[in-house]
Amino acid sequence: MDEPTRLDDFLAGGLVAADVLGLRPDYRAMLVAVDGLVPGPGDAAGDALIQAAQDAACEALAGTAVEEVPHVAQWREAYRAFGAKPQRTRNSLEALLRRAAEGLPRVNRLTDLYNAVSVLHQIPIGGEDLNRYSGSPRLVRAAGRETFDTVGGGTDVVEHPEPGEVVWCDEAGVTCRRWNWRQARRTQLSDDTTAAFFILDALGAVTDEALHLAADDLVAHLVRLGPDVRVARRLLADDGGGS
């Protein structure tokens, strides 16, 4: 199977469950899968992107509380809809914006890249190692028996989501809890990642055009990370369509 077909097939199996859309009919997920990435350390371009994101966040938050940013406020509402407390478990966009004044975290090249794009476009973005996935991504409401591997107290632990919690998962377990709060260790990006999968989460505060522009920006930065980078993308929305 050639690589473009592999990426397309992976995305074709992605879905958002109807009971998740019942919570937020305005929800859309832009899925982006890439292969052909050449592993490497951070570089000047990545550092400049992080700095631009920090500057943009500080400017956007001048005189405005983080929780009043329109997309952050809508994600807080979405968390409450499935029983989560947003003041305790913050969506990934809010968590990054709250850290911007002191400096965005530096993790690895790919994570730093998508975090910067997330802040610049004010859209929660998650990134994972495609080669560590088992099957295609699904956004569902958890039964509570699913497994989620993480770290607690400095040691590896396996947790279970709350019944009804919104989670991304594959055939092996939960890959991200509480919609876009915390990602599993199993699929995390690393310095050795050569194929990656990104999820851009949008609610009503973000137009389809803005969502596509954020994906375009992400892809533009990814394609410079190797001479043979291949990209596939798909939009999941309440009409079940994708493009």
Long-range contacts (C-beta under 8 A, 24 or more apart in sequence): 3-35, 3-36, 3-230, 4-230, 4-232, 6-35, 7-33, 7-34, 7-35, 7-230, 7-231, 7-232, 8-232, 10-130, 10-133, 10-136, 10-197, 10-232, 11-136, 11-232, 11-233, 11-234, 11-242, 12-136, 12-234, 12-242, 13-135, 13-136, 13-137, 14-136, 14-137, 14-138, 14-234, 14-236, 14-242, 15-136, 15-138, 15-139, 15-236, 16-138, 16-139, 16-236, 16-237, 17-138, 17-139, 17-140, 17-141, 19-140, 19-141, 20-139, 20-140, 20-141, 20-166, 21-238, 23-78, 23-81, 23-82, 23-166, 24-78, 24-81, 24-203, 25-238, 26-203, 26-204, 26-238, 27-78, 27-201, 27-202, 27-203, 27-237, 27-238, 28-201, 28-202, 28-208, 28-211, 28-235, 28-236, 28-237, 28-238, 29-139, 29-199, 29-200, 29-201, 29-202, 29-235, 29-236, 29-237, 30-199, 30-200, 30-202, 30-211, 30-212, 30-214, 30-215, 30-233, 30-234, 30-235, 30-236, 31-137, 31-197, 31-198, 31-199, 31-200, 31-233, 31-234, 31-235, 31-236, 31-242, 32-197, 32-198, 32-199, 32-200, 32-215, 32-218, 32-219, 32-222, 32-231, 32-232, 32-233, 33-130, 33-195, 33-196, 33-197, 33-198, 33-231, 33-232, 33-233, 34-130, 34-195, 34-196, 34-197, 34-198, 34-219, 34-222, 34-229, 34-230, 34-231, 34-232, 35-130, 35-194, 35-195, 35-229, 35-230, 36-194, 36-195, 36-226, 36-227, 36-228, 36-229, 36-230, 37-110, 37-193, 37-194, 37-195, 37-196, 37-222, 37-225, 37-226, 37-229, 38-194, 38-225, 38-226, 38-227, 39-191, 39-192, 39-193, 39-194, 40-109, 40-191, 40-225, 41-109, 41-191, 42-106, 42-108, 42-109, 42-112, 43-109, 45-221, 45-224, 46-109, 46-112, 46-113, 46-116, 49-112, 49-113, 49-116, 49-117, 49-221, 50-104, 50-106, 50-112, 50-115, 50-116, 52-116, 52-120, 53-100, 53-104, 53-115, 53-116, 53-117, 53-118, 53-119, 53-120, 54-100, 54-103, 54-104, 54-119, 56-119, 56-120, 57-96, 57-97, 57-100, 57-101, 57-104, 57-119, 58-100, 58-101, 60-97, 60-122, 61-97, 61-100, 61-101, 66-94, 66-97, 66-98, 67-94, 69-94, 69-97, 69-122, 70-205, 71-122, 71-123, 71-202, 71-203, 71-205, 71-206, 72-97, 72-122, 73-205, 74-203, 74-204, 74-205, 75-124, 75-179, 75-180, 75-201, 75-203, 78-166, 78-179, 78-203, 79-178, 79-179, 82-141, 82-164, 82-165, 82-166, 82-178, 82-179, 83-162, 83-164, 83-165, 84-165, 84-178, 84-181, 89-178, 89-181, 89-182, 90-181, 91-124, 91-179, 91-180, 91-181, 92-118, 92-124, 92-125, 92-126, 92-180, 92-181, 93-118, 93-119, 93-122, 93-123, 93-124, 93-180, 97-122, 107-189, 108-189, 108-190, 108-191, 109-191, 109-225, 110-189, 110-193, 110-196, 110-225, 111-189, 113-218, 113-221, 113-222, 114-198, 114-218, 117-214, 117-217, 117-218, 117-221, 120-217, 121-210, 121-213, 121-214, 121-217, 122-206, 123-200, 123-201, 123-202, 123-206, 123-210, 123-211, 123-214, 124-180, 124-200, 124-201, 125-198, 125-199, 125-200, 125-201, 125-214, 125-218, 126-168, 126-176, 126-180, 126-183, 126-198, 126-199, 126-201, 127-189, 127-196, 127-197, 127-198, 127-199, 128-175, 128-176, 128-183, 128-187, 128-188, 128-189, 128-196, 128-197, 128-198, 129-187, 129-188, 129-189, 129-190, 129-193, 129-195, 129-196, 129-197, 130-195, 130-196, 130-197, 131-193, 131-194, 131-195, 132-186, 132-187, 133-170, 133-175, 133-187, 133-197, 134-170, 134-171, 134-172, 135-170, 135-171, 135-172, 136-170, 137-168, 137-169, 137-170, 137-175, 137-197, 137-199, 138-168, 138-169, 138-170, 139-166, 139-167, 139-168, 139-179, 139-236, 140-166, 140-167, 140-169, 141-165, 141-166, 141-167, 142-166, 142-167, 142-169, 142-174, 146-173, 146-174, 147-173, 147-174, 148-173, 148-174, 148-177, 148-184, 149-173, 149-184, 149-185, 149-186, 150-182, 150-184, 150-185, 151-185, 156-185, 168-199, 196-222, 208-235, 211-235
